[in-house]
Amino acid sequence: MVFNAPITGIENEIEFVEYLNGKKGTEVHPVFQQMLEKLFPDFTNKDYIKAWKNKNPQKTDIFIQIKTEKKRISIKKGIKNSVHVEPISEFIHFLIKNHVKKEIIEEYLKYHYADGTTNGKGKKRLSVAEYKINHEKEIEMINNSFNNQNLLEKAAERFVLMGRNDTHMVDAIIYGVVKDFMWITKEEIKTIIIRQNNITSSAVHFGPLFIQPLTRCLNYNPTYEYGRYCIQLKWYNLADDIIKVMMER
């Protein structure tokens, strides 16, 4: 598969570090050179590159440093494109902090649990397809609230660029593997998320970021019950969106 290889995400990150670390700009592939020129305005091909793996569970997977300037990079590959997971309690706090109305939050909780409650304690659980049949108007109301420019910018920062465990945003996303990858900057990520505010979808989303439970646990398996109390966001068209950005540069 393009932009992929039969290695784990961590192995992929290590391969990027090993490819970049200690090399001069002249020794790396032209796509790397283009990225470094964008991220480091004073970069020249004679400069040495330093790279290392981030040991903390953050959006930043690797660091790249040239001279005294350091940049944070997130690395993605494959087709699942899950960009964020967190407890639903923290997500609700994010919505409250950003002044989302109480009735919208309650409607999202009903969508999330799909069991007739806002706390997940209902007896009968519906699949997302079943829930959508009779709740199109409520889902549209949620999406109209979530897809305003200010909240989309905050969503981009929270779910893609910074996460829960850091106070710094990533400077770029690399999508792919060392031999086959694309990249997009922090500013481009915000722009592309904000401008997709009018996507027509029966699913709840922040621009191209689709939000759902980690699992709906329709079989009531206690092993996976915790997943009902977590949200995940997926950027299904990440590769396509990066390609569009590259064509516009």
Beta strands, then each sheet from edge to edge (+ up, - down):
strand 1: 50-53
strand 2: 62-66
strand 3: 69-76
strand 4: 82-87
strand 5: 172-177
strand 6: 180-185
strand 7: 205-206
strand 8: 209-213
strand 9: 230-234
sheet 1: 1+ 2- 3+ 5+ 6-
sheet 2: 4+ 9- 8+ 7-
end
